[in-house]
Amino acid sequence: MDIKKEFGKRLNQLRKDRKMSQEKLAELSELNRPYISAIEQGKRNVSLEVISKLAQALDIEIKQFFEA
């Protein structure tokens, strides 16, 4: 199991469930859109700080990234 790819798939799913674009997620999380894209493709290691920003932007608890 590649944790980066699994996290990226989960982020993509959570974002799409909220009908949110990568651009909007980037704006709300104060990250840039290409970085969001790279995370969703499993190409980036993500720090705890970034996970926290993404969770806040999606209005979820951090643990939801790791639940099936």
PyMOL Python script that loads the backbone (N, CA, C, O; Angstrom):
from pymol import cmd

cmd.read_pdbstr("""\
ATOM      1  N   MET A   1       0.838  -1.189   0.000  1.00  0.00           N
ATOM      2  CA  MET A   1       0.000   0.000   0.000  1.00  0.00           C
ATOM      3  C   MET A   1       0.881   1.250   0.000  1.00  0.00           C
ATOM      4  O   MET A   1       1.780   1.380   0.830  1.00  0.00           O
ATOM      5  N   ASP A   2       0.627   2.139  -0.906  1.00  0.00           N
ATOM      6  CA  ASP A   2       1.345   3.409  -0.977  1.00  0.00           C
ATOM      7  C   ASP A   2       0.510   4.459  -0.241  1.00  0.00           C
ATOM      8  O   ASP A   2      -0.546   4.871  -0.720  1.00  0.00           O
ATOM      9  N   ILE A   3       0.990   4.879   0.912  1.00  0.00           N
ATOM     10  CA  ILE A   3       0.234   5.792   1.766  1.00  0.00           C
ATOM     11  C   ILE A   3      -0.025   7.132   1.073  1.00  0.00           C
ATOM     12  O   ILE A   3      -1.079   7.734   1.277  1.00  0.00           O
ATOM     13  N   LYS A   4       0.916   7.604   0.260  1.00  0.00           N
ATOM     14  CA  LYS A   4       0.714   8.881  -0.440  1.00  0.00           C
ATOM     15  C   LYS A   4      -0.443   8.778  -1.426  1.00  0.00           C
ATOM     16  O   LYS A   4      -1.258   9.694  -1.531  1.00  0.00           O
ATOM     17  N   LYS A   5      -0.515   7.664  -2.148  1.00  0.00           N
ATOM     18  CA  LYS A   5      -1.606   7.476  -3.117  1.00  0.00           C
ATOM     19  C   LYS A   5      -2.942   7.291  -2.409  1.00  0.00           C
ATOM     20  O   LYS A   5      -3.960   7.825  -2.850  1.00  0.00           O
ATOM     21  N   GLU A   6      -2.941   6.542  -1.321  1.00  0.00           N
ATOM     22  CA  GLU A   6      -4.179   6.330  -0.561  1.00  0.00           C
ATOM     23  C   GLU A   6      -4.688   7.647   0.019  1.00  0.00           C
ATOM     24  O   GLU A   6      -5.885   7.929  -0.030  1.00  0.00           O
ATOM     25  N   PHE A   7      -3.782   8.448   0.567  1.00  0.00           N
ATOM     26  CA  PHE A   7      -4.177   9.740   1.120  1.00  0.00           C
ATOM     27  C   PHE A   7      -4.715  10.633   0.007  1.00  0.00           C
ATOM     28  O   PHE A   7      -5.720  11.321   0.185  1.00  0.00           O
ATOM     29  N   GLY A   8      -4.046  10.620  -1.133  1.00  0.00           N
ATOM     30  CA  GLY A   8      -4.481  11.432  -2.267  1.00  0.00           C
ATOM     31  C   GLY A   8      -5.865  11.057  -2.760  1.00  0.00           C
ATOM     32  O   GLY A   8      -6.679  11.929  -3.066  1.00  0.00           O
ATOM     33  N   LYS A   9      -6.134   9.760  -2.836  1.00  0.00           N
ATOM     34  CA  LYS A   9      -7.467   9.292  -3.253  1.00  0.00           C
ATOM     35  C   LYS A   9      -8.526   9.749  -2.266  1.00  0.00           C
ATOM     36  O   LYS A   9      -9.614  10.176  -2.653  1.00  0.00           O
ATOM     37  N   ARG A  10      -8.195   9.656  -0.988  1.00  0.00           N
ATOM     38  CA  ARG A  10      -9.159  10.048   0.050  1.00  0.00           C
ATOM     39  C   ARG A  10      -9.418  11.550  -0.006  1.00  0.00           C
ATOM     40  O   ARG A  10     -10.565  11.983   0.108  1.00  0.00           O
ATOM     41  N   LEU A  11      -8.370  12.346  -0.181  1.00  0.00           N
ATOM     42  CA  LEU A  11      -8.539  13.790  -0.298  1.00  0.00           C
ATOM     43  C   LEU A  11      -9.429  14.118  -1.491  1.00  0.00           C
ATOM     44  O   LEU A  11     -10.338  14.941  -1.385  1.00  0.00           O
ATOM     45  N   ASN A  12      -9.168  13.476  -2.622  1.00  0.00           N
ATOM     46  CA  ASN A  12      -9.967  13.700  -3.819  1.00  0.00           C
ATOM     47  C   ASN A  12     -11.434  13.366  -3.569  1.00  0.00           C
ATOM     48  O   ASN A  12     -12.324  14.118  -3.964  1.00  0.00           O
ATOM     49  N   GLN A  13     -11.679  12.241  -2.915  1.00  0.00           N
ATOM     50  CA  GLN A  13     -13.047  11.819  -2.613  1.00  0.00           C
ATOM     51  C   GLN A  13     -13.748  12.818  -1.688  1.00  0.00           C
ATOM     52  O   GLN A  13     -14.890  13.205  -1.938  1.00  0.00           O
ATOM     53  N   LEU A  14     -13.069  13.229  -0.629  1.00  0.00           N
ATOM     54  CA  LEU A  14     -13.664  14.172   0.323  1.00  0.00           C
ATOM     55  C   LEU A  14     -13.945  15.515  -0.346  1.00  0.00           C
ATOM     56  O   LEU A  14     -14.978  16.136  -0.094  1.00  0.00           O
ATOM     57  N   ARG A  15     -13.036  15.953  -1.186  1.00  0.00           N
ATOM     58  CA  ARG A  15     -13.221  17.230  -1.898  1.00  0.00           C
ATOM     59  C   ARG A  15     -14.413  17.149  -2.846  1.00  0.00           C
ATOM     60  O   ARG A  15     -15.257  18.044  -2.863  1.00  0.00           O
ATOM     61  N   LYS A  16     -14.482  16.088  -3.628  1.00  0.00           N
ATOM     62  CA  LYS A  16     -15.574  15.929  -4.593  1.00  0.00           C
ATOM     63  C   LYS A  16     -16.919  15.725  -3.896  1.00  0.00           C
ATOM     64  O   LYS A  16     -17.947  16.182  -4.397  1.00  0.00           O
ATOM     65  N   ASP A  17     -16.926  15.049  -2.754  1.00  0.00           N
ATOM     66  CA  ASP A  17     -18.164  14.889  -1.984  1.00  0.00           C
ATOM     67  C   ASP A  17     -18.751  16.245  -1.596  1.00  0.00           C
ATOM     68  O   ASP A  17     -19.963  16.389  -1.435  1.00  0.00           O
ATOM     69  N   ARG A  18     -17.876  17.229  -1.449  1.00  0.00           N
ATOM     70  CA  ARG A  18     -18.306  18.580  -1.079  1.00  0.00           C
ATOM     71  C   ARG A  18     -18.476  19.487  -2.297  1.00  0.00           C
ATOM     72  O   ARG A  18     -18.692  20.693  -2.170  1.00  0.00           O
ATOM     73  N   LYS A  19     -18.373  18.878  -3.479  1.00  0.00           N
ATOM     74  CA  LYS A  19     -18.505  19.616  -4.746  1.00  0.00           C
ATOM     75  C   LYS A  19     -17.584  20.849  -4.765  1.00  0.00           C
ATOM     76  O   LYS A  19     -17.978  21.953  -5.143  1.00  0.00           O
ATOM     77  N   MET A  20     -16.346  20.602  -4.340  1.00  0.00           N
ATOM     78  CA  MET A  20     -15.356  21.660  -4.227  1.00  0.00           C
ATOM     79  C   MET A  20     -14.275  21.454  -5.286  1.00  0.00           C
ATOM     80  O   MET A  20     -13.803  20.333  -5.480  1.00  0.00           O
ATOM     81  N   SER A  21     -13.890  22.504  -5.957  1.00  0.00           N
ATOM     82  CA  SER A  21     -12.811  22.426  -6.942  1.00  0.00           C
ATOM     83  C   SER A  21     -11.458  22.421  -6.233  1.00  0.00           C
ATOM     84  O   SER A  21     -11.350  22.803  -5.068  1.00  0.00           O
ATOM     85  N   GLN A  22     -10.437  21.986  -6.952  1.00  0.00           N
ATOM     86  CA  GLN A  22      -9.085  22.076  -6.403  1.00  0.00           C
ATOM     87  C   GLN A  22      -8.730  23.529  -6.128  1.00  0.00           C
ATOM     88  O   GLN A  22      -8.062  23.837  -5.142  1.00  0.00           O
ATOM     89  N   GLU A  23      -9.177  24.411  -6.995  1.00  0.00           N
ATOM     90  CA  GLU A  23      -8.899  25.844  -6.833  1.00  0.00           C
ATOM     91  C   GLU A  23      -9.498  26.376  -5.530  1.00  0.00           C
ATOM     92  O   GLU A  23      -8.837  27.110  -4.795  1.00  0.00           O
ATOM     93  N   LYS A  24     -10.737  26.007  -5.247  1.00  0.00           N
ATOM     94  CA  LYS A  24     -11.401  26.458  -4.022  1.00  0.00           C
ATOM     95  C   LYS A  24     -10.724  25.867  -2.795  1.00  0.00           C
ATOM     96  O   LYS A  24     -10.521  26.565  -1.801  1.00  0.00           O
ATOM     97  N   LEU A  25     -10.372  24.579  -2.857  1.00  0.00           N
ATOM     98  CA  LEU A  25      -9.669  23.955  -1.736  1.00  0.00           C
ATOM     99  C   LEU A  25      -8.325  24.643  -1.504  1.00  0.00           C
ATOM    100  O   LEU A  25      -7.934  24.883  -0.362  1.00  0.00           O
ATOM    101  N   ALA A  26      -7.632  24.952  -2.572  1.00  0.00           N
ATOM    102  CA  ALA A  26      -6.351  25.643  -2.451  1.00  0.00           C
ATOM    103  C   ALA A  26      -6.536  27.007  -1.775  1.00  0.00           C
ATOM    104  O   ALA A  26      -5.761  27.386  -0.897  1.00  0.00           O
ATOM    105  N   GLU A  27      -7.551  27.720  -2.187  1.00  0.00           N
ATOM    106  CA  GLU A  27      -7.828  29.040  -1.607  1.00  0.00           C
ATOM    107  C   GLU A  27      -8.130  28.919  -0.108  1.00  0.00           C
ATOM    108  O   GLU A  27      -7.564  29.650   0.704  1.00  0.00           O
ATOM    109  N   LEU A  28      -9.016  28.001   0.249  1.00  0.00           N
ATOM    110  CA  LEU A  28      -9.431  27.854   1.648  1.00  0.00           C
ATOM    111  C   LEU A  28      -8.315  27.312   2.547  1.00  0.00           C
ATOM    112  O   LEU A  28      -8.263  27.625   3.737  1.00  0.00           O
ATOM    113  N   SER A  29      -7.430  26.504   1.976  1.00  0.00           N
ATOM    114  CA  SER A  29      -6.352  25.907   2.766  1.00  0.00           C
ATOM    115  C   SER A  29      -5.065  26.726   2.710  1.00  0.00           C
ATOM    116  O   SER A  29      -4.087  26.399   3.383  1.00  0.00           O
ATOM    117  N   GLU A  30      -5.066  27.789   1.909  1.00  0.00           N
ATOM    118  CA  GLU A  30      -3.889  28.647   1.723  1.00  0.00           C
ATOM    119  C   GLU A  30      -2.702  27.861   1.143  1.00  0.00           C
ATOM    120  O   GLU A  30      -1.545  28.085   1.497  1.00  0.00           O
ATOM    121  N   LEU A  31      -3.042  26.937   0.243  1.00  0.00           N
ATOM    122  CA  LEU A  31      -2.048  26.174  -0.512  1.00  0.00           C
ATOM    123  C   LEU A  31      -2.277  26.498  -1.990  1.00  0.00           C
ATOM    124  O   LEU A  31      -3.275  27.137  -2.326  1.00  0.00           O
ATOM    125  N   ASN A  32      -1.387  26.077  -2.867  1.00  0.00           N
ATOM    126  CA  ASN A  32      -1.639  26.368  -4.282  1.00  0.00           C
ATOM    127  C   ASN A  32      -2.239  25.151  -4.987  1.00  0.00           C
ATOM    128  O   ASN A  32      -2.053  24.014  -4.555  1.00  0.00           O
ATOM    129  N   ARG A  33      -2.960  25.409  -6.074  1.00  0.00           N
ATOM    130  CA  ARG A  33      -3.687  24.355  -6.778  1.00  0.00           C
ATOM    131  C   ARG A  33      -2.779  23.241  -7.297  1.00  0.00           C
ATOM    132  O   ARG A  33      -3.139  22.072  -7.163  1.00  0.00           O
ATOM    133  N   PRO A  34      -1.608  23.550  -7.888  1.00  0.00           N
ATOM    134  CA  PRO A  34      -0.740  22.452  -8.341  1.00  0.00           C
ATOM    135  C   PRO A  34      -0.291  21.537  -7.186  1.00  0.00           C
ATOM    136  O   PRO A  34      -0.103  20.336  -7.381  1.00  0.00           O
ATOM    137  N   TYR A  35      -0.123  22.102  -6.006  1.00  0.00           N
ATOM    138  CA  TYR A  35       0.254  21.302  -4.838  1.00  0.00           C
ATOM    139  C   TYR A  35      -0.900  20.372  -4.453  1.00  0.00           C
ATOM    140  O   TYR A  35      -0.673  19.199  -4.158  1.00  0.00           O
ATOM    141  N   ILE A  36      -2.132  20.883  -4.452  1.00  0.00           N
ATOM    142  CA  ILE A  36      -3.316  20.063  -4.171  1.00  0.00           C
ATOM    143  C   ILE A  36      -3.383  18.917  -5.188  1.00  0.00           C
ATOM    144  O   ILE A  36      -3.611  17.764  -4.822  1.00  0.00           O
ATOM    145  N   SER A  37      -3.185  19.244  -6.447  1.00  0.00           N
ATOM    146  CA  SER A  37      -3.210  18.233  -7.514  1.00  0.00           C
ATOM    147  C   SER A  37      -2.151  17.153  -7.272  1.00  0.00           C
ATOM    148  O   SER A  37      -2.433  15.962  -7.406  1.00  0.00           O
ATOM    149  N   ALA A  38      -0.950  17.568  -6.920  1.00  0.00           N
ATOM    150  CA  ALA A  38       0.134  16.618  -6.675  1.00  0.00           C
ATOM    151  C   ALA A  38      -0.177  15.714  -5.476  1.00  0.00           C
ATOM    152  O   ALA A  38       0.152  14.528  -5.491  1.00  0.00           O
ATOM    153  N   ILE A  39      -0.808  16.273  -4.447  1.00  0.00           N
ATOM    154  CA  ILE A  39      -1.206  15.458  -3.291  1.00  0.00           C
ATOM    155  C   ILE A  39      -2.217  14.410  -3.737  1.00  0.00           C
ATOM    156  O   ILE A  39      -2.086  13.231  -3.405  1.00  0.00           O
ATOM    157  N   GLU A  40      -3.231  14.842  -4.492  1.00  0.00           N
ATOM    158  CA  GLU A  40      -4.277  13.925  -4.938  1.00  0.00           C
ATOM    159  C   GLU A  40      -3.731  12.820  -5.853  1.00  0.00           C
ATOM    160  O   GLU A  40      -4.298  11.729  -5.914  1.00  0.00           O
ATOM    161  N   GLN A  41      -2.654  13.097  -6.549  1.00  0.00           N
ATOM    162  CA  GLN A  41      -2.033  12.097  -7.429  1.00  0.00           C
ATOM    163  C   GLN A  41      -1.036  11.210  -6.685  1.00  0.00           C
ATOM    164  O   GLN A  41      -0.436  10.313  -7.278  1.00  0.00           O
ATOM    165  N   GLY A  42      -0.861  11.459  -5.393  1.00  0.00           N
ATOM    166  CA  GLY A  42       0.066  10.656  -4.597  1.00  0.00           C
ATOM    167  C   GLY A  42       1.520  10.971  -4.854  1.00  0.00           C
ATOM    168  O   GLY A  42       2.388  10.125  -4.638  1.00  0.00           O
ATOM    169  N   LYS A  43       1.798  12.177  -5.311  1.00  0.00           N
ATOM    170  CA  LYS A  43       3.168  12.558  -5.663  1.00  0.00           C
ATOM    171  C   LYS A  43       3.870  13.366  -4.570  1.00  0.00           C
ATOM    172  O   LYS A  43       5.049  13.695  -4.705  1.00  0.00           O
ATOM    173  N   ARG A  44       3.154  13.687  -3.489  1.00  0.00           N
ATOM    174  CA  ARG A  44       3.735  14.527  -2.443  1.00  0.00           C
ATOM    175  C   ARG A  44       3.584  13.891  -1.077  1.00  0.00           C
ATOM    176  O   ARG A  44       2.555  13.293  -0.760  1.00  0.00           O
ATOM    177  N   ASN A  45       4.631  14.031  -0.272  1.00  0.00           N
ATOM    178  CA  ASN A  45       4.511  13.739   1.152  1.00  0.00           C
ATOM    179  C   ASN A  45       3.817  14.929   1.779  1.00  0.00           C
ATOM    180  O   ASN A  45       4.089  16.073   1.415  1.00  0.00           O
ATOM    181  N   VAL A  46       2.931  14.671   2.706  1.00  0.00           N
ATOM    182  CA  VAL A  46       2.136  15.739   3.297  1.00  0.00           C
ATOM    183  C   VAL A  46       2.473  15.854   4.780  1.00  0.00           C
ATOM    184  O   VAL A  46       2.460  14.861   5.508  1.00  0.00           O
ATOM    185  N   SER A  47       2.774  17.072   5.220  1.00  0.00           N
ATOM    186  CA  SER A  47       3.097  17.294   6.626  1.00  0.00           C
ATOM    187  C   SER A  47       1.818  17.349   7.469  1.00  0.00           C
ATOM    188  O   SER A  47       0.719  17.504   6.936  1.00  0.00           O
ATOM    189  N   LEU A  48       1.973  17.223   8.755  1.00  0.00           N
ATOM    190  CA  LEU A  48       0.828  17.345   9.658  1.00  0.00           C
ATOM    191  C   LEU A  48       0.195  18.732   9.546  1.00  0.00           C
ATOM    192  O   LEU A  48      -1.024  18.870   9.655  1.00  0.00           O
ATOM    193  N   GLU A  49       1.008  19.743   9.332  1.00  0.00           N
ATOM    194  CA  GLU A  49       0.499  21.101   9.168  1.00  0.00           C
ATOM    195  C   GLU A  49      -0.415  21.192   7.938  1.00  0.00           C
ATOM    196  O   GLU A  49      -1.484  21.800   8.003  1.00  0.00           O
ATOM    197  N   VAL A  50      -0.004  20.600   6.843  1.00  0.00           N
ATOM    198  CA  VAL A  50      -0.808  20.608   5.617  1.00  0.00           C
ATOM    199  C   VAL A  50      -2.086  19.798   5.819  1.00  0.00           C
ATOM    200  O   VAL A  50      -3.156  20.221   5.383  1.00  0.00           O
ATOM    201  N   ILE A  51      -1.991  18.643   6.470  1.00  0.00           N
ATOM    202  CA  ILE A  51      -3.185  17.846   6.749  1.00  0.00           C
ATOM    203  C   ILE A  51      -4.178  18.659   7.568  1.00  0.00           C
ATOM    204  O   ILE A  51      -5.381  18.615   7.309  1.00  0.00           O
ATOM    205  N   SER A  52      -3.689  19.390   8.541  1.00  0.00           N
ATOM    206  CA  SER A  52      -4.549  20.231   9.372  1.00  0.00           C
ATOM    207  C   SER A  52      -5.224  21.320   8.537  1.00  0.00           C
ATOM    208  O   SER A  52      -6.418  21.571   8.698  1.00  0.00           O
ATOM    209  N   LYS A  53      -4.475  21.962   7.656  1.00  0.00           N
ATOM    210  CA  LYS A  53      -5.048  23.006   6.791  1.00  0.00           C
ATOM    211  C   LYS A  53      -6.125  22.425   5.871  1.00  0.00           C
ATOM    212  O   LYS A  53      -7.173  23.038   5.668  1.00  0.00           O
ATOM    213  N   LEU A  54      -5.860  21.248   5.323  1.00  0.00           N
ATOM    214  CA  LEU A  54      -6.831  20.611   4.431  1.00  0.00           C
ATOM    215  C   LEU A  54      -8.102  20.238   5.195  1.00  0.00           C
ATOM    216  O   LEU A  54      -9.210  20.437   4.698  1.00  0.00           O
ATOM    217  N   ALA A  55      -7.939  19.702   6.393  1.00  0.00           N
ATOM    218  CA  ALA A  55      -9.101  19.332   7.204  1.00  0.00           C
ATOM    219  C   ALA A  55      -9.949  20.555   7.530  1.00  0.00           C
ATOM    220  O   ALA A  55     -11.176  20.503   7.448  1.00  0.00           O
ATOM    221  N   GLN A  56      -9.303  21.648   7.897  1.00  0.00           N
ATOM    222  CA  GLN A  56     -10.044  22.880   8.199  1.00  0.00           C
ATOM    223  C   GLN A  56     -10.779  23.378   6.965  1.00  0.00           C
ATOM    224  O   GLN A  56     -11.939  23.781   7.051  1.00  0.00           O
ATOM    225  N   ALA A  57     -10.117  23.354   5.829  1.00  0.00           N
ATOM    226  CA  ALA A  57     -10.727  23.833   4.587  1.00  0.00           C
ATOM    227  C   ALA A  57     -11.928  22.975   4.185  1.00  0.00           C
ATOM    228  O   ALA A  57     -12.906  23.484   3.638  1.00  0.00           O
ATOM    229  N   LEU A  58     -11.848  21.673   4.459  1.00  0.00           N
ATOM    230  CA  LEU A  58     -12.940  20.751   4.121  1.00  0.00           C
ATOM    231  C   LEU A  58     -13.979  20.664   5.238  1.00  0.00           C
ATOM    232  O   LEU A  58     -15.020  20.026   5.076  1.00  0.00           O
ATOM    233  N   ASP A  59     -13.693  21.308   6.371  1.00  0.00           N
ATOM    234  CA  ASP A  59     -14.574  21.293   7.542  1.00  0.00           C
ATOM    235  C   ASP A  59     -14.802  19.865   8.034  1.00  0.00           C
ATOM    236  O   ASP A  59     -15.933  19.433   8.255  1.00  0.00           O
ATOM    237  N   ILE A  60     -13.686  19.146   8.198  1.00  0.00           N
ATOM    238  CA  ILE A  60     -13.737  17.771   8.692  1.00  0.00           C
ATOM    239  C   ILE A  60     -12.723  17.607   9.820  1.00  0.00           C
ATOM    240  O   ILE A  60     -11.870  18.468  10.036  1.00  0.00           O
ATOM    241  N   GLU A  61     -12.831  16.486  10.537  1.00  0.00           N
ATOM    242  CA  GLU A  61     -11.823  16.122  11.515  1.00  0.00           C
ATOM    243  C   GLU A  61     -10.691  15.397  10.785  1.00  0.00           C
ATOM    244  O   GLU A  61     -10.929  14.695   9.803  1.00  0.00           O
ATOM    245  N   ILE A  62      -9.482  15.569  11.261  1.00  0.00           N
ATOM    246  CA  ILE A  62      -8.314  14.955  10.623  1.00  0.00           C
ATOM    247  C   ILE A  62      -8.495  13.450  10.454  1.00  0.00           C
ATOM    248  O   ILE A  62      -8.085  12.887   9.439  1.00  0.00           O
ATOM    249  N   LYS A  63      -9.100  12.803  11.433  1.00  0.00           N
ATOM    250  CA  LYS A  63      -9.243  11.338  11.372  1.00  0.00           C
ATOM    251  C   LYS A  63     -10.017  10.874  10.153  1.00  0.00           C
ATOM    252  O   LYS A  63      -9.860   9.730   9.727  1.00  0.00           O
ATOM    253  N   GLN A  64     -10.854  11.738   9.579  1.00  0.00           N
ATOM    254  CA  GLN A  64     -11.643  11.350   8.406  1.00  0.00           C
ATOM    255  C   GLN A  64     -10.776  11.053   7.179  1.00  0.00           C
ATOM    256  O   GLN A  64     -11.211  10.343   6.272  1.00  0.00           O
ATOM    257  N   PHE A  65      -9.572  11.585   7.147  1.00  0.00           N
ATOM    258  CA  PHE A  65      -8.667  11.269   6.041  1.00  0.00           C
ATOM    259  C   PHE A  65      -8.246   9.798   6.072  1.00  0.00           C
ATOM    260  O   PHE A  65      -7.868   9.233   5.046  1.00  0.00           O
ATOM    261  N   PHE A  66      -8.315   9.189   7.251  1.00  0.00           N
ATOM    262  CA  PHE A  66      -7.783   7.847   7.434  1.00  0.00           C
ATOM    263  C   PHE A  66      -8.862   6.797   7.648  1.00  0.00           C
ATOM    264  O   PHE A  66      -8.564   5.645   7.964  1.00  0.00           O
ATOM    265  N   GLU A  67     -10.110   7.198   7.476  1.00  0.00           N
ATOM    266  CA  GLU A  67     -11.235   6.274   7.589  1.00  0.00           C
ATOM    267  C   GLU A  67     -11.696   5.857   6.198  1.00  0.00           C
ATOM    268  O   GLU A  67     -11.666   6.645   5.253  1.00  0.00           O
ATOM    269  N   ALA A  68     -12.118   4.617   6.095  1.00  0.00           N
ATOM    270  CA  ALA A  68     -12.595   4.120   4.794  1.00  0.00           C
ATOM    271  C   ALA A  68     -14.003   4.587   4.503  1.00  0.00           C
ATOM    272  O   ALA A  68     -14.557   4.261   3.453  1.00  0.00           O
TER     273      ALA A  68
END
""", "prot")
cmd.dss("prot")
cmd.show_as("cartoon", "prot")
cmd.util.cbc("prot")
cmd.orient("prot")
